[in-house]
């Protein structure tokens, strides 16, 4: 329950932090970097956006023509549509008003169609771009060392990888079509109005400049608040994920009321952050509506004065008001998109911060090739070598202290020790999930720092007590989504492991779906699936973290033959808590408090009554191990 208070404290510390404003040059770099693979689609987007702007500018001109013709106020030099619509009306044999109405309907329908295509292209570009960012970010997070992942909860990482990039989807899809396109539309409307009359054109230009200035001022106010809101949600997701993960412990230890009290406090904090964000958003929208009301009043006042002085026709007034309404669209849209841009800015800064987080584990350049294995045979190089390795997860807390040992190729090492002695830590260092503080670890004579991490982890296989199964097909769970492995090979391995009856019970064979966590599978079946994965991976080194501890004797007997095949001609490390697990090991190493208490050949240690291993056999491997009768039987097997 201690973690609950810890997480709550983190959430309560979530305040509107000062966030640097993102310059337009940074936005430009972001766009250029991620939109360059979609150049063709982007070009089509620009073309359709230009057509949409042109159609929206023509519609008020047709409307002005219609009104002026109807009121007999059409001036030849003022309406460029005169030279087009009168011939069109004559060709159609219709009244000019009918021709104008038909053209207006055509422009409206064409505008809607073009808008639909433009919106599709915009959303398509936005989501394809952010999906790429989401994938790159997920891959980057997977490459970070375990120290980073221990500091971040899974719920928080989901919000970082998915939530922030979703905000960027709006940025990419909206910035081009709404901000850039709206800006171009805004400029063209002001130009057309200015050509209509310089006085009203100047007034609307000044109004637009003031509005944009006011909208821009809001960015520095809103960005920190939106950033704090996203941070609060990230902590909330982390809180929920941890509690759901520990639900059994919480319920069995009577921690539900305490957890719920903490949960409501976290919710209250997130609510306050969300309320503050919504208030800011509503204030910005109210400011926008007030500015538009002033703009309409200004336009109407100038139009009335021009009409009274016979400088404007009724159609011209309608034209100006139509353009004012169109001016409202880009200004309102840009205002809202700046609002969303602030969300994206906060997300972009957090993504940038995550990208700047570098792993302390630098990838090597060497590969473990068959040639290097052949040379290893000739030189009799140990398969695994630890040389004076010292490591601690945190400073001043040493888990392994000056550990040195060598394991020859094809040998099986049994690793013993009480909880916290460093058994699992050795395997983590071997996989290079962490970097040793001191000393050197070698695989086939090559320091693991020099090896490519992908090669290293392909070279070593791991079977643990807890098997991670995914919400995917049986095939995908067994191959870990490797489509190159054939069905025949998978079924052959299943037969060797004695899973044929289970496989035949699947409704769709290898394409049957498994739920997350392997619901519906027994612990033994899940463990056998983990063995199947290792057989398909076919690594040179295998680490077994007491894989049979969760199996009943009958199931354990089913995998005994498979285990013999798995260990054959492979170098292996078995972390053992039960005597029966040690029947197939060649060497024994006992760890105590981060030191090697004893290391040697199993038969020699069993025969030496003074050895620590022999003493453990006489009393059972652990105090809570098997009954004395089984302990004696196991000792006889070991002998």
C-alpha positions in Angstrom: 0.0 0.0 0.0 3.0 2.3 0.2 3.0 2.9 -3.5 -0.5 4.4 -3.3 0.8 7.3 -1.2 3.8 7.7 -3.4 1.8 8.0 -6.5 -0.7 10.3 -4.9 2.2 12.6 -3.8 3.4 12.7 -7.4 -0.1 13.6 -8.7 -0.5 16.3 -6.1 2.7 17.8 -7.2 1.4 18.2 -10.7 1.2 22.0 -11.3 1.3 24.2 -14.3 4.9 24.1 -15.1 6.6 26.7 -17.2 6.8 25.4 -20.8 8.9 27.0 -23.5 6.9 28.3 -26.4 7.5 26.5 -29.6 8.7 28.8 -32.3 7.4 28.6 -35.9 10.8 27.4 -37.0 10.4 24.4 -34.7 6.9 23.7 -36.1 8.4 23.9 -39.6 11.2 21.4 -38.7 8.6 19.0 -37.3 6.4 19.3 -40.4 9.3 18.8 -42.8 10.7 15.9 -40.9 7.4 13.9 -40.7 5.6 15.1 -43.8 8.4 14.4 -46.3 7.5 10.7 -46.8 3.9 11.9 -47.8 4.9 14.5 -50.4 2.4 13.3 -53.1 -0.6 13.3 -50.7 0.5 16.6 -49.3 0.6 18.1 -52.8 -2.9 16.8 -53.5 -4.0 18.3 -50.3 -2.7 21.7 -51.3 -4.4 21.5 -54.7 -7.8 20.7 -53.3 -7.4 23.2 -50.6 -6.7 25.9 -53.2 -9.8 24.9 -55.2 -11.9 25.0 -52.0 -10.7 28.6 -51.2 -11.4 29.7 -54.8 -15.0 28.3 -54.7 -15.7 30.0 -51.4 -14.5 33.4 -52.8 -16.7 33.0 -55.9 -20.0 32.3 -54.1 -20.5 35.8 -52.6 -19.7 37.4 -56.0 -22.6 35.4 -57.5 -24.8 36.4 -54.6 -24.0 40.1 -55.2 -24.7 39.7 -58.9 -28.1 38.2 -58.2 -29.2 41.0 -55.8 -27.9 43.8 -58.0 -29.6 42.4 -61.1 -32.8 42.0 -59.2 -32.7 45.6 -58.0 -31.5 47.0 -61.3 -28.3 48.3 -59.6 -25.8 46.3 -61.5 -22.8 48.3 -62.7 -20.8 47.1 -65.7 -17.5 48.0 -64.2 -18.1 46.6 -60.8 -19.1 43.0 -61.4 -16.7 40.8 -63.3 -19.4 38.0 -63.4 -21.4 40.2 -65.8 -19.3 39.2 -68.8 -19.8 35.5 -67.9 -23.3 35.1 -66.6 -25.2 37.1 -69.3 -23.7 35.0 -72.1 -24.4 31.9 -70.0 -28.0 32.9 -69.5 -28.4 33.6 -73.2 -26.9 30.2 -74.1 -29.2 28.5 -71.6 -32.2 30.5 -72.8 -32.9 31.6 -69.2 -33.1 34.7 -67.2 -29.7 36.0 -65.8 -31.2 35.5 -62.3 -31.8 31.8 -63.0 -28.2 31.4 -64.4 -26.8 33.1 -61.3 -28.9 30.8 -59.0 -27.8 27.7 -60.9 -24.1 28.8 -60.7 -24.5 29.4 -57.0 -26.0 25.9 -56.4 -23.1 24.4 -58.5 -20.5 26.3 -56.5 -22.0 25.2 -53.2 -22.2 21.5 -54.1 -18.7 21.5 -55.6 -17.4 23.3 -52.5 -18.9 20.6 -50.3 -17.4 17.8 -52.4 -13.9 19.4 -52.5 -14.1 20.0 -48.7 -14.9 16.3 -48.2 -11.8 15.3 -50.2 -9.7 17.9 -48.4 -10.8 16.7 -45.0 -10.0 13.1 -45.9 -6.5 13.9 -47.1 -5.9 16.1 -44.1 -6.9 13.4 -41.6 -5.1 10.7 -43.6 -1.9 12.7 -43.5 -2.3 13.5 -39.8 -2.9 9.9 -38.7 -0.3 8.3 -40.9 2.3 10.8 -39.6 1.4 10.4 -35.9 1.2 6.6 -36.3 4.8 6.8 -37.5 5.7 9.0 -34.5 3.9 6.5 -32.2 5.8 3.6 -33.6 9.2 5.4 -33.4 8.4 6.5 -29.8 7.4 3.0 -28.7 10.6 1.6 -30.3 12.6 4.2 -28.5 11.1 3.4 -25.2 11.7 -0.3 -25.7 15.4 0.5 -26.3 15.8 2.3 -23.0 17.3 0.5 -20.0 15.3 -1.0 -17.2 16.1 1.9 -14.8 13.9 4.1 -17.0 11.0 1.6 -17.0 11.2 1.2 -13.2 10.7 4.9 -12.8 7.6 5.0 -15.1 4.4 3.1 -14.6 2.8 1.3 -17.6 -0.2 3.6 -17.4 2.0 6.7 -17.6 3.8 5.3 -20.6 0.5 4.5 -22.4 -0.4 8.2 -22.0 3.0 9.3 -23.2 3.1 7.1 -26.3 -0.6 7.2 -27.3 -2.1 10.3 -25.6 0.5 12.8 -26.6 0.8 11.5 -30.1 -3.0 11.6 -30.5 -2.7 15.4 -29.7 -0.1 15.6 -32.5 -2.5 13.9 -34.9 -4.7 17.0 -34.5 -1.7 19.2 -35.0 -0.7 17.6 -38.3 -4.2 17.2 -39.7 -5.5 20.7 -38.6 -2.4 22.8 -39.0 -2.2 22.4 -42.8 -5.8 22.6 -43.7 -7.1 25.0 -41.0 -4.2 27.2 -39.9 -2.2 27.4 -43.1 -5.3 27.1 -45.4 -7.2 29.5 -43.1 -4.4 32.0 -43.2 -4.4 32.0 -47.0 -8.2 32.2 -47.1 -8.0 35.1 -44.7 -5.5 37.0 -46.8 -7.5 36.5 -50.0 -10.7 37.7 -48.4 -9.1 40.8 -47.2 -7.6 41.4 -50.6 -10.9 41.1 -52.4 -12.6 43.4 -49.8 -9.8 45.9 -50.2 -10.3 45.9 -53.9 -14.0 46.4 -53.4 -13.4 49.5 -51.2 -10.2 50.6 -49.5 -11.9 52.0 -46.5 -13.8 48.8 -45.4 -10.8 46.8 -46.6 -8.5 48.7 -44.2 -11.0 48.4 -41.3 -11.3 44.7 -41.7 -7.5 44.3 -42.0 -7.0 46.2 -38.8 -9.7 44.1 -37.1 -8.0 40.9 -38.3 -4.6 42.0 -37.1 -5.9 42.9 -33.6 -7.8 39.5 -33.4 -4.7 37.5 -34.3 -2.6 39.4 -31.9 -5.0 38.7 -29.1 -5.2 35.0 -30.0 -1.5 34.8 -30.0 -1.2 36.2 -26.5 -3.4 33.4 -25.2 -0.7 30.8 -26.0 1.6 31.6 -23.1 -1.3 31.5 -20.7 -2.9 28.2 -21.8 0.1 25.9 -22.6 1.3 25.3 -19.0 -2.3 24.6 -17.9 -2.8 22.0 -20.7 0.6 20.5 -19.9 -0.4 20.0 -16.3 -3.7 18.5 -17.4 -2.0 15.8 -19.5 0.5 15.1 -16.7 -2.4 14.6 -14.3 -4.0 12.1 -16.6 -0.7 10.3 -17.1 -0.4 9.9 -13.3 -4.0 8.8 -13.0 -3.5 6.0 -15.6 -0.4 4.9 -13.8 -2.3 4.8 -10.5 -5.2 2.7 -11.9 -2.8 0.3 -13.7 -0.8 -0.4 -10.5 -4.0 -1.0 -8.5 -5.5 -3.3 -11.1 -2.2 -5.2 -11.2 -2.2 -5.7 -7.5 -5.9 -6.3 -7.1 -5.5 -9.7 -5.4 -3.1 -8.3 -2.7 -5.3 -5.3 -2.2 -8.5 -7.4 -1.7 -6.9 -10.2 0.4 -5.2 -7.7 2.7 -8.2 -5.5 3.2 -6.8 -2.6 1.4 -9.9 -1.8 -0.7 -11.2 1.1 1.4 -7.7 2.7 1.7 -7.2 2.3 -2.1 -10.5 3.9 -2.8 -9.8 6.9 -0.6 -6.6 7.4 -2.4 -8.3 6.9 -5.8 -10.9 9.6 -5.0 -8.1 12.0 -4.0 -6.3 11.4 -7.3 -9.5 11.9 -9.2 -10.1 15.1 -7.4 -6.7 16.4 -8.4 -7.3 15.5 -12.0 -10.7 17.1 -11.9 -9.2 20.4 -10.7 -6.6 20.3 -13.5 -9.3 19.5 -16.0 -11.6 22.2 -14.7 -8.9 24.8 -14.9 -8.2 23.7 -18.5 -11.9 23.9 -19.5 -12.3 27.4 -17.9 -9.3 28.7 -19.9 -10.8 27.1 -23.1 -14.2 28.7 -22.5 -12.7 32.1 -21.8 -10.8 31.9 -25.1 -13.9 31.0 -27.0 -15.9 33.8 -25.3 -13.1 36.2 -26.3 -13.4 35.0 -29.9 -17.2 35.5 -30.0 -16.9 39.0 -28.6 -14.3 40.0 -31.2 -16.5 38.7 -34.0 -19.5 40.7 -32.7 -17.4 43.9 -32.8 -16.2 43.0 -36.3 -19.8 42.6 -37.6 -20.8 45.9 -36.0 -17.8 47.6 -37.6 -18.5 46.1 -41.1 -22.2 47.0 -40.9 -21.5 50.5 -39.8 -19.1 51.2 -42.7 -21.4 49.5 -45.2 -24.4 51.7 -44.1 -22.3 54.9 -44.5 -21.1 53.8 -48.0 -24.6 52.9 -49.0 -26.0 56.3 -47.8 -23.3 58.0 -49.9 -24.3 56.0 -53.0 -20.9 54.2 -53.0 -22.3 50.8 -52.4 -25.2 48.9 -53.8 -27.4 46.5 -51.7 -25.6 43.6 -53.4 -22.2 45.1 -52.3 -23.4 45.2 -48.7 -24.5 41.6 -48.9 -21.1 40.8 -50.5 -19.2 42.4 -47.6 -21.3 40.8 -44.9 -20.8 37.4 -46.7 -17.0 37.9 -46.7 -17.2 39.0 -43.1 -18.9 35.7 -42.3 -16.2 33.9 -44.2 -13.7 36.0 -42.3 -15.2 34.7 -39.1 -14.6 31.1 -40.2 -10.8 31.3 -40.6 -10.5 33.4 -37.5 -12.7 31.1 -35.4 -10.9 28.1 -36.8 -7.5 29.5 -36.2 -8.5 30.4 -32.7 -9.7 26.9 -32.0 -6.7 25.3 -33.7 -4.3 27.5 -31.7 -6.2 26.2 -28.7 -5.6 22.6 -29.9 -2.1 23.6 -31.0 -1.4 24.4 -27.3 -2.4 20.9 -26.4 -0.1 19.6 -29.2 2.7 21.9 -28.0 2.5 20.4 -24.5 2.5 16.9 -26.0 5.3 17.7 -28.4 7.5 19.0 -25.6 6.8 15.9 -23.6 7.6 13.7 -26.6 10.8 15.7 -27.3 11.8 15.2 -23.7 11.2 11.5 -23.9 13.2 11.3 -27.2 16.0 13.1 -25.4 16.0 10.4 -22.7 18.9 8.2 -23.7 19.6 4.7 -22.6 22.7 4.1 -20.5 23.2 0.9 -22.5 25.0 1.7 -25.8 24.5 -0.8 -28.5 27.5 -2.7 -29.7 28.6 -3.4 -33.3 29.8 -7.1 -33.2 27.6 -10.0 -34.2 27.5 -13.6 -32.9 28.0 -15.4 -36.2 28.5 -19.1 -36.9 32.1 -18.3 -37.8 32.8 -17.0 -34.3 31.2 -20.1 -32.8 33.5 -22.3 -34.8 36.5 -20.4 -33.6 35.2 -20.6 -30.1 35.2 -24.4 -30.4 38.8 -24.4 -31.5 40.0 -22.0 -28.7 37.9 -23.7 -26.0 36.6 -20.2 -25.1 34.0 -20.3 -22.2 30.4 -19.8 -23.4 29.7 -17.4 -20.5 32.3 -15.6 -18.4 31.8 -13.2 -15.4 35.0 -11.5 -14.4 34.8 -9.5 -11.1 31.3 -8.3 -11.7 29.8 -5.9 -9.2 26.3 -4.4 -9.5 23.6 -2.7 -7.6 20.2 -1.4 -8.7 20.6 1.7 -6.6 23.7 3.4 -5.3 25.2 2.0 -2.1 23.1 -1.2 -2.3 25.3 -3.9 -3.8 23.5 -7.0 -5.1 26.4 -8.7 -6.7 29.9 -8.2 -5.2 33.0 -9.2 -7.2 31.4 -12.3 -8.8 33.6 -14.3 -11.2 32.9 -17.6 -12.9 33.1 -19.4 -16.2 30.7 -21.8 -17.9 32.0 -23.9 -20.7 30.0 -24.6 -23.8 27.4 -27.3 -23.5 27.5 -27.2 -19.7 24.4 -26.7 -17.4 24.8 -24.6 -14.3 22.5 -24.9 -11.4 22.2 -21.5 -9.6 21.1 -21.6 -6.0 20.6 -19.1 -3.3 18.0 -17.5 -1.1 15.7 -14.7 -2.2 17.8 -11.5 -2.8 21.0 -13.4 -3.2 21.5 -12.2 -6.8 20.3 -15.2 -8.9 17.9 -13.3 -11.1 20.3 -10.3 -11.2 22.9 -12.5 -12.9 20.5 -13.4 -15.7 19.4 -9.8 -16.1 23.1 -8.7 -16.5 23.6 -11.6 -19.0 20.7 -10.3 -21.1 22.2 -6.8 -20.6 19.0 -5.4 -19.3 21.3 -3.5 -16.9 25.0 -2.6 -17.1 27.4 -3.9 -14.5 28.9 -1.2 -12.3 32.3 -3.0 -12.4 33.9 -6.0 -14.1 33.2 -7.6 -17.5 30.7 -10.2 -18.8 31.6 -12.1 -22.0 29.6 -14.3 -24.3 31.8 -16.7 -26.5 34.8 -14.6 -25.5 33.2 -11.3 -26.6 32.4 -8.6 -24.1 28.6 -8.1 -24.2 29.1 -4.3 -24.5 30.6 -5.0 -27.9 27.7 -7.1 -29.1 24.6 -5.9 -30.9 21.7 -6.2 -28.4 19.4 -7.8 -31.0 22.0 -10.5 -31.6 22.7 -11.0 -27.9 19.0 -11.5 -27.1 18.5 -13.8 -30.0 21.5 -15.9 -28.9 20.0 -16.3 -25.4 16.6 -17.8 -24.5 14.7 -17.3 -21.2 11.9 -19.4 -19.6 10.4 -17.9 -16.5 7.8 -19.0 -14.0 5.4 -16.3 -15.2 4.6 -16.6 -18.9 3.4 -13.5 -20.8 0.6 -14.4 -23.2 -0.9 -11.8 -25.6 -4.4 -11.3 -26.9 -3.5 -12.8 -30.2 -3.6 -16.1 -32.0 -1.8 -19.2 -30.8 0.6 -18.9 -33.8 1.5 -15.3 -32.9 1.9 -16.2 -29.2 4.3 -19.1 -30.0 6.3 -17.3 -32.7 6.1 -13.9 -31.0 4.6 -12.5 -34.2 7.4 -13.9 -36.5 5.6 -14.8 -39.7 8.6 -16.5 -41.1 8.2 -19.6 -39.0 6.2 -22.3 -40.8 3.1 -24.1 -39.4 4.8 -27.4 -39.9 7.6 -26.4 -37.6 5.3 -25.1 -35.0 3.2 -28.3 -35.0 6.3 -30.5 -34.8 7.5 -28.7 -31.7 4.0 -29.0 -30.2 4.1 -32.7 -30.8 7.5 -33.0 -29.1 6.2 -31.2 -26.1 3.2 -33.5 -25.7 0.7 -30.7 -26.4 -1.0 -32.5 -29.3 -4.2 -33.2 -27.4 -4.4 -29.6 -26.4 -3.7 -28.4 -29.9 -6.3 -30.7 -31.4 -8.9 -29.2 -29.0 -8.4 -25.7 -30.4 -11.4 -24.7 -32.6 -9.2 -23.0 -35.2 -5.9 -24.6 -34.7 -3.0 -22.2 -34.7 -5.3 -19.4 -35.7 -7.3 -19.7 -32.4 -7.3 -16.6 -30.3 -5.8 -16.5 -26.8 -6.9 -13.9 -24.3 -4.4 -11.6 -22.5 -2.7 -13.5 -19.7 -3.7 -16.9 -21.1 -7.2 -17.1 -19.5 -8.5 -20.6 -20.1 -5.0 -22.2 -19.9 -3.6 -24.0 -16.9 -0.3 -23.0 -15.5 1.2 -26.1 -16.9 -0.1 -25.4 -20.4 1.1 -21.9 -20.3 4.6 -23.1 -19.2 4.6 -25.6 -22.1 3.8 -22.8 -24.5 6.9 -20.9 -23.2 9.0 -24.0 -23.9 7.6 -24.1 -27.4 8.8 -20.5 -27.9 12.3 -21.5 -26.9 12.3 -24.5 -29.2 11.2 -22.3 -32.1 13.8 -19.6 -31.2 16.5 -22.2 -30.9 19.1 -20.2 -28.9 22.6 -21.3 -28.1 22.3 -20.3 -24.4 19.2 -21.0 -22.3 18.3 -19.5 -18.9 15.6 -21.4 -17.0 14.1 -19.5 -13.9 12.6 -22.6 -12.1 10.2 -23.2 -15.0 8.7 -26.3 -13.4 7.9 -24.8 -10.0 4.2 -24.2 -11.1 3.7 -27.6 -12.6 2.0 -30.6 -11.1 4.0 -33.9 -11.1 2.1 -35.2 -14.1 2.7 -32.1 -16.2 6.3 -31.9 -15.1 6.8 -35.5 -16.3 5.4 -34.5 -19.7 8.1 -31.9 -20.3 10.9 -33.9 -18.8 11.8 -35.4 -22.2 11.4 -32.0 -23.9 13.7 -30.5 -21.3 16.4 -33.1 -22.1 16.2 -32.2 -25.8 16.2 -28.5 -24.9 19.4 -28.8 -22.8 21.2 -31.1 -25.3 24.3 -29.4 -26.8 23.3 -26.1 -25.3 24.8 -24.0 -22.5 22.3 -23.5 -19.8 21.7 -21.8 -16.5 18.9 -23.1 -14.2 17.8 -21.1 -11.3 16.6 -23.8 -8.9 14.5 -23.9 -5.8 13.6 -27.6 -5.9 15.9 -30.6 -5.7 14.4 -32.3 -8.7 15.3 -29.4 -11.0 19.1 -30.1 -10.4 19.1 -33.6 -11.7 20.4 -32.5 -15.1 23.0 -29.8 -14.1 26.7 -30.3 -14.5 27.9 -27.5 -12.1 26.5 -25.9 -9.0 26.9 -22.3 -7.9 25.5 -21.1 -4.6 25.1 -17.3 -4.0 24.8 -15.7 -0.6 24.5 -11.9 -0.1 25.9 -11.2 -3.5 29.0 -13.4 -3.2 29.7 -16.9 -4.6 29.5 -19.1 -1.5 30.3 -22.3 -3.4 31.0 -23.2 -7.1 32.0 -26.6 -8.5 31.1 -29.8 -10.2 27.8 -31.2 -8.9 29.1 -34.8 -8.4 32.1 -33.5 -6.5 30.0 -31.3 -4.3 27.5 -34.1 -3.5 30.3 -36.4 -2.6 31.9 -33.8 -0.2 30.0 -33.9 3.1 31.6 -30.5 4.0 30.3 -28.7 1.0 27.4 -26.3 1.4 25.5 -28.1 -1.4 25.8 -31.4 0.3 24.5 -29.8 3.5 21.5 -28.3 1.6 20.7 -31.8 0.2 20.7 -33.3 3.7 18.2 -30.8 5.0 16.3 -30.0 1.8 17.2 -27.2 -0.6 15.1 -24.7 1.4 13.3 -24.9 4.7 10.0 -24.9 2.9 11.0 -27.4 0.3 9.8 -31.0 -0.2 9.1 -33.6 2.5 12.0 -35.5 3.9 11.1 -38.7 2.0 11.2 -36.8 -1.4 14.3 -35.0 -0.3 16.1 -38.3 0.3 14.9 -39.7 -3.0 16.0 -36.6 -4.8 19.4 -36.9 -3.2 19.7 -40.4 -4.4 19.0 -39.3 -7.9 21.6 -36.5 -7.6 24.2 -39.0 -6.4 
